[in-house]
């Protein structure tokens, strides 16, 4: 993902990405909108739960978070990682990509 898009995510959602360094989003620009919507949803969920603090390295903490991640994952399967338009999941010689 382009650096300016990563910076926008980290700036708009510091409660989620305060400790991330550049090049932590290992996808192309086409998934930016999916990640942005997911981030907004997670930030909203977290703000409504005083006892919940985001931690990238822990298991999903509640059903709302699980559902938000599942929805974004499903959307990524039909969204081109390059352009953000309609895409199809394909396998090349060593990996899966939605293009």
VMD Tcl script that builds the backbone (N, CA, C; Angstrom):
set m [mol new atoms 297]
animate dup $m
set s [atomselect $m all]
$s set {name element resname resid chain x y z} {
  {N N UNK 1 A 0.850 -1.174 0.000}
  {CA C UNK 1 A 0.000 0.000 0.000}
  {C C UNK 1 A 0.895 1.237 0.000}
  {N N UNK 2 A 0.438 2.263 -0.718}
  {CA C UNK 2 A 1.205 3.502 -0.769}
  {C C UNK 2 A 1.370 4.093 0.629}
  {N N UNK 3 A 2.494 4.746 0.814}
  {CA C UNK 3 A 2.817 5.325 2.118}
  {C C UNK 3 A 1.774 6.350 2.560}
  {N N UNK 4 A 1.278 7.204 1.653}
  {CA C UNK 4 A 0.307 8.228 2.047}
  {C C UNK 4 A -0.990 7.599 2.554}
  {N N UNK 5 A -1.395 6.465 1.986}
  {CA C UNK 5 A -2.599 5.785 2.461}
  {C C UNK 5 A -2.368 5.155 3.833}
  {N N UNK 6 A -1.182 4.577 4.019}
  {CA C UNK 6 A -0.843 4.018 5.334}
  {C C UNK 6 A -0.827 5.113 6.399}
  {N N UNK 7 A -0.251 6.254 6.063}
  {CA C UNK 7 A -0.195 7.370 7.014}
  {C C UNK 7 A -1.606 7.830 7.370}
  {N N UNK 8 A -2.503 7.907 6.386}
  {CA C UNK 8 A -3.890 8.317 6.653}
  {C C UNK 8 A -4.565 7.342 7.605}
  {N N UNK 9 A -4.381 6.044 7.405}
  {CA C UNK 9 A -4.963 5.060 8.321}
  {C C UNK 9 A -4.422 5.253 9.740}
  {N N UNK 10 A -3.109 5.414 9.847}
  {CA C UNK 10 A -2.494 5.571 11.170}
  {C C UNK 10 A -2.906 6.880 11.834}
  {N N UNK 11 A -3.092 7.928 11.047}
  {CA C UNK 11 A -3.508 9.226 11.577}
  {C C UNK 11 A -4.970 9.212 11.999}
  {N N UNK 12 A -5.816 8.621 11.172}
  {CA C UNK 12 A -7.253 8.609 11.462}
  {C C UNK 12 A -7.635 7.619 12.556}
  {N N UNK 13 A -6.818 6.586 12.750}
  {CA C UNK 13 A -7.140 5.555 13.739}
  {C C UNK 13 A -5.935 5.253 14.633}
  {N N UNK 14 A -5.459 6.256 15.383}
  {CA C UNK 14 A -4.277 6.033 16.221}
  {C C UNK 14 A -4.515 4.984 17.300}
  {N N UNK 15 A -5.774 4.818 17.721}
  {CA C UNK 15 A -6.066 3.809 18.733}
  {C C UNK 15 A -5.834 2.397 18.209}
  {N N UNK 16 A -5.815 2.237 16.897}
  {CA C UNK 16 A -5.572 0.921 16.297}
  {C C UNK 16 A -4.138 0.757 15.816}
  {N N UNK 17 A -3.551 1.842 15.284}
  {CA C UNK 17 A -2.284 1.710 14.565}
  {C C UNK 17 A -1.157 2.569 15.119}
  {N N UNK 18 A -1.221 2.965 16.362}
  {CA C UNK 18 A -0.214 3.868 16.936}
  {C C UNK 18 A 1.200 3.299 16.870}
  {N N UNK 19 A 1.339 1.994 16.947}
  {CA C UNK 19 A 2.669 1.389 16.999}
  {C C UNK 19 A 3.157 0.835 15.666}
  {N N UNK 20 A 2.420 1.072 14.593}
  {CA C UNK 20 A 2.816 0.527 13.299}
  {C C UNK 20 A 3.858 1.396 12.622}
  {N N UNK 21 A 4.718 0.759 11.891}
  {CA C UNK 21 A 5.720 1.433 11.079}
  {C C UNK 21 A 5.276 1.375 9.620}
  {N N UNK 22 A 5.923 2.155 8.781}
  {CA C UNK 22 A 5.642 2.151 7.349}
  {C C UNK 22 A 5.818 0.740 6.785}
  {N N UNK 23 A 4.979 0.393 5.848}
  {CA C UNK 23 A 4.957 -0.900 5.152}
  {C C UNK 23 A 4.399 -2.023 6.023}
  {N N UNK 24 A 3.486 -1.697 6.899}
  {CA C UNK 24 A 2.843 -2.723 7.714}
  {C C UNK 24 A 1.582 -3.272 7.059}
  {N N UNK 25 A 1.022 -2.547 6.105}
  {CA C UNK 25 A -0.169 -3.006 5.403}
  {C C UNK 25 A 0.301 -3.717 4.141}
  {N N UNK 26 A 0.320 -5.020 4.175}
  {CA C UNK 26 A 0.880 -5.796 3.076}
  {C C UNK 26 A -0.191 -6.167 2.061}
  {N N UNK 27 A -0.730 -5.140 1.431}
  {CA C UNK 27 A -1.682 -5.313 0.341}
  {C C UNK 27 A -1.505 -4.124 -0.588}
  {N N UNK 28 A -2.185 -4.176 -1.713}
  {CA C UNK 28 A -2.109 -3.070 -2.659}
  {C C UNK 28 A -3.206 -2.049 -2.369}
  {N N UNK 29 A -3.160 -0.938 -3.070}
  {CA C UNK 29 A -4.046 0.196 -2.799}
  {C C UNK 29 A -5.530 -0.106 -2.979}
  {N N UNK 30 A -5.866 -1.102 -3.773}
  {CA C UNK 30 A -7.264 -1.417 -4.040}
  {C C UNK 30 A -8.059 -1.825 -2.817}
  {N N UNK 31 A -7.397 -2.293 -1.803}
  {CA C UNK 31 A -8.096 -2.703 -0.585}
  {C C UNK 31 A -8.138 -1.603 0.467}
  {N N UNK 32 A -7.637 -0.419 0.134}
  {CA C UNK 32 A -7.610 0.676 1.103}
  {C C UNK 32 A -8.998 0.960 1.675}
  {N N UNK 33 A -10.005 1.077 0.818}
  {CA C UNK 33 A -11.351 1.402 1.303}
  {C C UNK 33 A -11.886 0.329 2.247}
  {N N UNK 34 A -11.599 -0.928 1.945}
  {CA C UNK 34 A -12.029 -2.024 2.827}
  {C C UNK 34 A -11.370 -1.869 4.196}
  {N N UNK 35 A -10.070 -1.630 4.189}
  {CA C UNK 35 A -9.333 -1.498 5.447}
  {C C UNK 35 A -9.785 -0.252 6.207}
  {N N UNK 36 A -10.060 0.827 5.484}
  {CA C UNK 36 A -10.517 2.051 6.143}
  {C C UNK 36 A -11.868 1.820 6.820}
  {N N UNK 37 A -12.810 1.206 6.099}
  {CA C UNK 37 A -14.129 0.931 6.693}
  {C C UNK 37 A -14.008 -0.017 7.885}
  {N N UNK 38 A -13.180 -1.039 7.751}
  {CA C UNK 38 A -12.968 -1.968 8.866}
  {C C UNK 38 A -12.380 -1.224 10.062}
  {N N UNK 39 A -11.406 -0.375 9.819}
  {CA C UNK 39 A -10.777 0.386 10.900}
  {C C UNK 39 A -11.786 1.280 11.603}
  {N N UNK 40 A -12.630 1.958 10.826}
  {CA C UNK 40 A -13.661 2.817 11.421}
  {C C UNK 40 A -14.627 1.994 12.261}
  {N N UNK 41 A -15.003 0.835 11.754}
  {CA C UNK 41 A -15.912 -0.050 12.478}
  {C C UNK 41 A -15.271 -0.544 13.775}
  {N N UNK 42 A -14.018 -0.981 13.700}
  {CA C UNK 42 A -13.323 -1.464 14.904}
  {C C UNK 42 A -13.140 -0.344 15.923}
  {N N UNK 43 A -12.782 0.846 15.456}
  {CA C UNK 43 A -12.613 1.981 16.374}
  {C C UNK 43 A -13.922 2.291 17.085}
  {N N UNK 44 A -15.032 2.212 16.357}
  {CA C UNK 44 A -16.346 2.450 16.948}
  {C C UNK 44 A -16.686 1.378 17.985}
  {N N UNK 45 A -16.434 0.128 17.647}
  {CA C UNK 45 A -16.699 -0.975 18.584}
  {C C UNK 45 A -15.877 -0.787 19.857}
  {N N UNK 46 A -14.599 -0.487 19.679}
  {CA C UNK 46 A -13.703 -0.329 20.828}
  {C C UNK 46 A -14.125 0.858 21.692}
  {N N UNK 47 A -14.538 1.954 21.057}
  {CA C UNK 47 A -14.929 3.134 21.836}
  {C C UNK 47 A -16.192 2.893 22.652}
  {N N UNK 48 A -16.998 1.932 22.248}
  {CA C UNK 48 A -18.225 1.607 22.979}
  {C C UNK 48 A -18.019 0.571 24.079}
  {N N UNK 49 A -16.778 0.099 24.232}
  {CA C UNK 49 A -16.456 -0.889 25.266}
  {C C UNK 49 A -15.280 -0.362 26.083}
  {N N UNK 50 A -15.566 0.169 27.244}
  {CA C UNK 50 A -14.515 0.745 28.086}
  {C C UNK 50 A -13.443 -0.264 28.476}
  {N N UNK 51 A -13.806 -1.524 28.560}
  {CA C UNK 51 A -12.867 -2.547 29.015}
  {C C UNK 51 A -12.013 -3.109 27.885}
  {N N UNK 52 A -12.213 -2.639 26.664}
  {CA C UNK 52 A -11.527 -3.223 25.524}
  {C C UNK 52 A -10.450 -2.287 25.008}
  {N N UNK 53 A -9.244 -2.807 24.886}
  {CA C UNK 53 A -8.154 -2.058 24.290}
  {C C UNK 53 A -7.648 -2.867 23.105}
  {N N UNK 54 A -7.369 -2.201 21.967}
  {CA C UNK 54 A -6.918 -2.946 20.795}
  {C C UNK 54 A -5.533 -3.532 21.003}
  {N N UNK 55 A -5.351 -4.724 20.526}
  {CA C UNK 55 A -4.051 -5.367 20.572}
  {C C UNK 55 A -3.941 -6.248 19.342}
  {N N UNK 56 A -3.057 -5.890 18.465}
  {CA C UNK 56 A -2.942 -6.582 17.188}
  {C C UNK 56 A -2.621 -8.061 17.367}
  {N N UNK 57 A -1.953 -8.426 18.425}
  {CA C UNK 57 A -1.453 -9.790 18.562}
  {C C UNK 57 A -2.321 -10.702 19.420}
  {N N UNK 58 A -3.531 -10.283 19.762}
  {CA C UNK 58 A -4.400 -11.149 20.549}
  {C C UNK 58 A -5.533 -11.682 19.701}
  {N N UNK 59 A -6.177 -12.708 20.191}
  {CA C UNK 59 A -7.316 -13.291 19.491}
  {C C UNK 59 A -8.480 -12.302 19.481}
  {N N UNK 60 A -9.396 -12.542 18.584}
  {CA C UNK 60 A -10.589 -11.704 18.512}
  {C C UNK 60 A -11.266 -11.696 19.873}
  {N N UNK 61 A -11.660 -10.506 20.349}
  {CA C UNK 61 A -12.139 -10.382 21.716}
  {C C UNK 61 A -13.645 -10.450 21.871}
  {N N UNK 62 A -14.402 -10.202 20.809}
  {CA C UNK 62 A -15.849 -10.320 20.938}
  {C C UNK 62 A -16.494 -10.558 19.582}
  {N N UNK 63 A -17.774 -10.864 19.584}
  {CA C UNK 63 A -18.476 -11.195 18.345}
  {C C UNK 63 A -18.539 -10.024 17.374}
  {N N UNK 64 A -18.675 -8.801 17.874}
  {CA C UNK 64 A -18.734 -7.634 16.987}
  {C C UNK 64 A -17.441 -7.492 16.182}
  {N N UNK 65 A -16.319 -7.663 16.851}
  {CA C UNK 65 A -15.031 -7.569 16.166}
  {C C UNK 65 A -14.894 -8.707 15.163}
  {N N UNK 66 A -15.233 -9.912 15.576}
  {CA C UNK 66 A -15.156 -11.066 14.680}
  {C C UNK 66 A -16.002 -10.828 13.429}
  {N N UNK 67 A -17.227 -10.348 13.605}
  {CA C UNK 67 A -18.130 -10.112 12.475}
  {C C UNK 67 A -17.594 -9.020 11.548}
  {N N UNK 68 A -17.028 -7.959 12.102}
  {CA C UNK 68 A -16.469 -6.880 11.282}
  {C C UNK 68 A -15.307 -7.391 10.438}
  {N N UNK 69 A -14.436 -8.187 11.045}
  {CA C UNK 69 A -13.294 -8.745 10.322}
  {C C UNK 69 A -13.769 -9.729 9.258}
  {N N UNK 70 A -14.739 -10.568 9.593}
  {CA C UNK 70 A -15.273 -11.540 8.631}
  {C C UNK 70 A -15.890 -10.826 7.429}
  {N N UNK 71 A -16.632 -9.750 7.672}
  {CA C UNK 71 A -17.266 -8.993 6.588}
  {C C UNK 71 A -16.203 -8.393 5.663}
  {N N UNK 72 A -15.166 -7.801 6.240}
  {CA C UNK 72 A -14.089 -7.221 5.435}
  {C C UNK 72 A -13.351 -8.308 4.657}
  {N N UNK 73 A -13.142 -9.455 5.273}
  {CA C UNK 73 A -12.476 -10.570 4.592}
  {C C UNK 73 A -13.288 -11.049 3.399}
  {N N UNK 74 A -14.594 -11.170 3.588}
  {CA C UNK 74 A -15.470 -11.582 2.487}
  {C C UNK 74 A -15.434 -10.561 1.351}
  {N N UNK 75 A -15.454 -9.279 1.706}
  {CA C UNK 75 A -15.406 -8.228 0.691}
  {C C UNK 75 A -14.092 -8.283 -0.087}
  {N N UNK 76 A -13.003 -8.606 0.594}
  {CA C UNK 76 A -11.703 -8.665 -0.075}
  {C C UNK 76 A -11.643 -9.779 -1.122}
  {N N UNK 77 A -12.462 -10.804 -0.967}
  {CA C UNK 77 A -12.469 -11.913 -1.924}
  {C C UNK 77 A -13.075 -11.529 -3.267}
  {N N UNK 78 A -13.806 -10.421 -3.309}
  {CA C UNK 78 A -14.429 -9.986 -4.559}
  {C C UNK 78 A -14.027 -8.555 -4.951}
  {N N UNK 79 A -12.953 -8.054 -4.335}
  {CA C UNK 79 A -12.461 -6.704 -4.627}
  {C C UNK 79 A -11.027 -6.791 -5.127}
  {N N UNK 80 A -10.781 -6.203 -6.292}
  {CA C UNK 80 A -9.440 -6.219 -6.871}
  {C C UNK 80 A -8.468 -5.497 -5.937}
  {N N UNK 81 A -7.403 -6.181 -5.606}
  {CA C UNK 81 A -6.403 -5.615 -4.701}
  {C C UNK 81 A -5.647 -4.453 -5.352}
  {N N UNK 82 A -5.617 -4.417 -6.665}
  {CA C UNK 82 A -4.897 -3.369 -7.378}
  {C C UNK 82 A -5.720 -2.097 -7.545}
  {N N UNK 83 A -6.969 -2.237 -8.062}
  {CA C UNK 83 A -7.746 -1.041 -8.408}
  {C C UNK 83 A -8.947 -0.785 -7.498}
  {N N UNK 84 A -9.382 -1.768 -6.713}
  {CA C UNK 84 A -10.535 -1.601 -5.840}
  {C C UNK 84 A -11.861 -1.902 -6.515}
  {N N UNK 85 A -11.831 -2.223 -7.797}
  {CA C UNK 85 A -13.049 -2.586 -8.515}
  {C C UNK 85 A -13.426 -4.039 -8.245}
  {N N UNK 86 A -14.397 -4.512 -9.010}
  {CA C UNK 86 A -14.812 -5.907 -8.861}
  {C C UNK 86 A -13.647 -6.815 -9.238}
  {N N UNK 87 A -13.402 -7.806 -8.418}
  {CA C UNK 87 A -12.285 -8.704 -8.656}
  {C C UNK 87 A -12.664 -10.155 -8.487}
  {N N UNK 88 A -11.713 -11.004 -8.779}
  {CA C UNK 88 A -11.916 -12.446 -8.678}
  {C C UNK 88 A -10.679 -13.054 -8.026}
  {N N UNK 89 A -10.901 -13.963 -7.104}
  {CA C UNK 89 A -9.795 -14.623 -6.410}
  {C C UNK 89 A -9.134 -15.621 -7.353}
  {N N UNK 90 A -7.840 -15.470 -7.559}
  {CA C UNK 90 A -7.076 -16.344 -8.446}
  {C C UNK 90 A -5.794 -16.781 -7.762}
  {N N UNK 91 A -5.290 -17.934 -8.172}
  {CA C UNK 91 A -4.026 -18.439 -7.629}
  {C C UNK 91 A -2.980 -18.384 -8.725}
  {N N UNK 92 A -1.834 -17.763 -8.409}
  {CA C UNK 92 A -0.728 -17.830 -9.352}
  {C C UNK 92 A 0.207 -18.935 -8.884}
  {N N UNK 93 A 1.422 -18.924 -9.304}
  {CA C UNK 93 A 2.312 -20.044 -8.997}
  {C C UNK 93 A 2.576 -20.253 -7.511}
  {N N UNK 94 A 2.469 -19.216 -6.688}
  {CA C UNK 94 A 2.773 -19.404 -5.268}
  {C C UNK 94 A 1.826 -18.699 -4.294}
  {N N UNK 95 A 0.887 -17.910 -4.780}
  {CA C UNK 95 A 0.021 -17.205 -3.837}
  {C C UNK 95 A -1.365 -16.959 -4.430}
  {N N UNK 96 A -2.285 -16.563 -3.551}
  {CA C UNK 96 A -3.640 -16.190 -3.955}
  {C C UNK 96 A -3.720 -14.673 -4.002}
  {N N UNK 97 A -4.428 -14.135 -4.998}
  {CA C UNK 97 A -4.635 -12.696 -5.128}
  {C C UNK 97 A -6.028 -12.461 -5.689}
  {N N UNK 98 A -6.629 -11.357 -5.300}
  {CA C UNK 98 A -7.897 -10.957 -5.896}
  {C C UNK 98 A -7.587 -9.867 -6.908}
  {N N UNK 99 A -7.861 -10.174 -8.178}
  {CA C UNK 99 A -7.567 -9.208 -9.251}
  {C C UNK 99 A -8.761 -9.077 -10.181}
}
mol reanalyze $m
mol bondsrecalc $m
mol representation Tube
mol addrep $m
